[in-house]
């Protein structure tokens, strides 16, 4: 027995766009320590920023990978839907 599966390709594409935005935001926004006061505070902040940036770089790459997978899933769903519709067209006994 098979289960019905419902896929919304437009929603998948929207989510992929959101993930791309998050990924790009990481690259464009660097932390600024210029207004932190003492040199010690700035140094600590910059050390943390370097550590944080490398970790979030991995996350940004993974978000881009997930966005690409969502787009492929949307394309596959559209293609399968079109193929099924084509196969069923003109076949009154398809069901």
Secondary structure, DSSP 8 states (H G I E B T S, - for coil): --------HHHHHHHHHHHHHHHHHHHH-----TTS-SHHHHHHHHHHHHHHHHHHHHHHHHHHHHHHHHHHHHHHHHHHHHHHHHHHTT-TT--
